Amino acid sequence: MDRINQLPDELLLKILAMLPTMKDVVDTMLLSKRWQLLWMMVPRIKYKDTYKHPKYGSFSLFVDRSFFRHEAPVIEALHFKLGSICGSEDIHAWMRSADKRCVLLLPWSLYRGGCSMLVTLNIRNAVLVDNLEQPISFPFLRTLSLESMKYPSGEFVKNLLSNCHVLENLDVEQCEADNATIFTVIVPSLKSLVLKTLENKLGNDAHGNMSKIVEAKLVLNTWKLWKKLGSIASFKRLYLCLPSLNDMYPAGSVFSSLVHLKICTCETEWVNVLMCVLKDSPSLRALKLHQCHFLRSKEPRPCWNPAWNESSSVPECLLSSIETFEWVKYEGAEEEKEVVAFVFRSAKCLKKATINFHSKTNDTDKKLEVIKELFSSSRRSPACQLEFR
């Protein structure tokens, strides 16, 4: 203990900031006289409500007392994880206190009036009941994450986003139960969009002023939503987890600025999605395939169309621009072998290819067999570096 006490306050505060909750931080005041006041200066505060009714009052009182005594000149992070019985009066009181303390990162709740220094806001599994008649303003907010939320209405969402004038990163995951029947995204400053939404949830005007978006991650359940996104020619980085082509791939799609493409291989028709997007991405330089979700065991494996092997079917990006190729959770299934062989055979500018095996392919002999197959079936450029992991 003496050796720890000899450490400078700056280092001790960093150690305290890594503790799970503020209660753990406050408990350190019992260690020695050196620690009695140290907890008050911790720049990152995390409150977690583990109490059940009627003991919630103990948690509320602890927050009031510890937050009131806290003296750090700037709070870098303030995190509240609250239970369902938390009262709105407590939340508003804590938010007002946080606003006065110049909080820089407040991942909990929207509130009226705005926090002048708020730059990051992450909200998850919450119900927002704010009055639309009151102004909502986040003048410095750059990153916003809304996951499994229930909103008062679609108008509330539109009003919220329109008052985030410098927002650059938006992460949205909708749920069936939310009240936003139309989710409208019109944010001129937006650079990165992560959208996991449902049919009939995305507004017809959602594509307005999205010409500056650089990176997008789209997890959609129908191509109809894809069409509603409007012009996406400016996207430079794109992650897709999309359904089958039964809704018809939007004709005339062109990803003229797309440089990095990541395709999820969990859907049955992912190979079709891959080939369609490759043909419409003339400037693509990096291709990544990744099984991000569990495969649907009852559905058939994807199929490789032999017609794609024809020279006339080779996408332009494979002939002239793709330099790196990566496959995460490669299993060695027939369609996967076909895709790898096709890429190696067609990518004339390929400099590096990385195959990361699926965890279930952990047998050394099986891995060696797969590697031999890849070497024998591929005719990649001699300048291409090949890695296996």
C-alpha positions, 0 to 999 in steps of 0.5 A: 500500500505504501508503494501505491501511496507514493505514486503521483495524484495524476496516476492515481486518478487514472487508476480510479477512473478505471474502476467500474462505478462511482461507488467503487471509487468512493469506497477507496477513501477508506484505504488511508488518509491519502485517499480520503479526498482523492476520489473527488477529483476523478474526471470520469464518473460512472453511476450504476443503479443496482437497487430495487424498489423501494431501495432506489432512494439509497442510490438517488441519495448517493448520487446527490451527495457524491456528485455535490462533493465532486470537485474535478474542474472538468468532467470528461465522462459522466455515465448513468445506467439507471433502472426503470424506477428512476424518476424524471425529477432526479434525471433533470436535477442531475442533468442541470448539475452536469451542465454547470460542471462543463461535462464533455461526454454525457452518454445518457439522456436528451434534455431541453435547453441543451448542454453547451459543451456536449460533444458525444451522446449515446442513448440505449433502450430508453423512452424519450418523452420530451415536449416538442414545444421546448427547444432541443439544441446541441450546438457542439454535438458531433457523435450521436448514437440512438439504439433501440429507442422509443420516441414521442414521434417521427417529428421529434427525431427530425427536430432533434437532428435538425438542431445538431448543426455540426453532427458528423457521426450518427448511429441508429438502430431502430426497434419494432416498438418505437413511435417514429413511423418515419425516421428522417435524416437530413444532416448536412454536416454528416460524415458517417452513418450507421443505420439498422432500420426496418421497412417503412421506418425510413422517411422519403426525404431521408436522403436530403443533403447527404452528399458529404457522407464519407462512411456508411454502415447499412443493415437493412431488411429490404432494398426498398429502404436502399432506394429511399436513401437517394444519392449515395455516390459520395460514400467512400467507405461502406458496410453492407448486410443486406437481404436477397435480391428478391426486391430487385437490386436498384438499377443504375446504382453507381458508387463512384467514390467508394474506396472501401467495401465490407460485405457481411456473408451471413445472408443467403444471397450475399454473393449476389450482393457482392457481385452487384456492388463490385460492378457498380464500384469502379474506384474500389481499392479495398474489399473485405468479407466478414461473417458478422452474424450467425448463418441461418442454419435452415437456409441453403448456402449461397450459390456461385453463378458459373457465368460470373467466371466469364471475362465479360462479367469481371467488374472493372474495379478488379481489373484496375483498382482493388489492392487489398482483399481480406476475408474474416471467418473464412470456412472453406465452403464451396461458394467461398472457394469460388469467390476467392479463386475469382478474386485472385484470378481477376484482381490484376492490381492486388497487393495483399490478401488476408484469409482469417479462418473461422474459429470452428476451422481450428484443426491444423490439418484442415487449415493446411488442406484449405491453404493448399486448395487456395494456392492450387486454385488461384492464379494471383499476381506474383506481387501479391502478399498472401497471409493466413491467420 
